[in-house]
Amino acid sequence: QVQLVESGGGLVQPGGSLRLSCAASGSSFNFYHMGWYRQAPGKQRELVATMSSGGEINYADSVRGRFTISRDNAKNTAYLQMNSLKVEDTAVYYCNAQDVFLNNYWGQGTQVTVSS
């Protein structure tokens, strides 16, 4: 069982930045595919960015060029750097890990609110 704990959410003005962190338990983090998803009120959960164990990265069109996903295998942690934030980025952000057996694990979510 993989435990994921997100942190770094909060309230920020449009144009501002936040960095989310996702700390994972276990000793196989370097084999996990990691991802960030978000869910706004009244909407379905959507993919934001993913990063495979081999370093391949994928972004949603809506965040490409503004958000950066990264990972530090030595710290068992994934990150999402969010720049030039917009009001429409407001959502609960969830960390996801997929192990080599294709099991999916989710964090509890962290709220990001972009408002003036």
N, C-alpha and C positions, 0 to 999 in steps of 0.2 A: 504494500500500500504506500502510495506517495502522498505526502502532505505538502500543500502549496500555501504559502502565506504572502499575500500582496501587501504592499505599503506604498505610500507616496502620493496618494490622491489628495484632493483638496479643492479649494475655491481659487480660481485665477481669472484675471481679466482677459478679455480678447486680445490676442497677440502675445500673450504670455507663454511661459513654459512650465512643464512639470516633468519629473522623471519617476516612473513607476518601477518598483522592484518586485520580484517574485522569488522568494527563497524556497527551495525544494529540499525535502528530506531524502534520505537514502544515499547509496553509494554509486548509483548508476546514472547520475545526472548527465554525464557526457554522452550517453546513448539516447537521451530523450529528445524527441522533437518538441520544441517549445512554441507556444503561441499566445497571442493576446487577442481577446475578443471583447466586444462591448455590447451593452444593451441599454437603449434609451427607453424612457417611459412609453408604454404603448407600442413598442416596436420589438421585432425579433432580435435575438442575439446575432451579431454579425462579426465576421472576421476582421481584425485590424491588421495583424502582421504575424507571420510565422517564421521560424528559423529552425532548420533541420539540424540533426546531430552533426551533419557534415558541413554546416554553415550556409546552406542555401536559404535565401530570404525571399519572402513574398509579402507584398503590401496590398491593402485595399487601395483602389484608385483614389478614394477620398482623402487618404492620409499620405500618399506617396509624395516624397519631397519635404514633408513636414515632420514625420515621425521616423524614429530609428530604433529598430530592435537589435539587441545584442545579448550576449551571454558571457558569463565568467564561470567556466567549468570548475575552476579551483575553489570558487565560493558557492557552488551549487545555486547560482542566482542568474535569473534572466531580467532584462531591463527593457523599458520602453521609454525612450526620450521623446517627448512631445513638445514641439516648437510651433510657433505661430498658431496657437490654439484658437478655435472658432467656437461660437455659441453652439453650433451643431455637433461639436465633439462632446458635449455634455452627456454623460452616461455612467453606468457602473461598468468598470473595466475588470475583466476576469482573466486570470492566467490559466493556461492549459498546458498539460504535459501528456505526451503520448509515449508509452514505453515500447520496447521491441516486440511485445506481444499485441500491440495495437490497443492496449487498455488506455482509456482517457481519464485524466484526473483534473479536477478543477479547484481553484482557490475560492475563497469566500467572496471575493469581489471588493473593489475599492471605488468609492464615488469620486468622479471628476466633474466639477461644475465650472463652466466657463460663463462668466456673467460680469457685466459692468455695474 
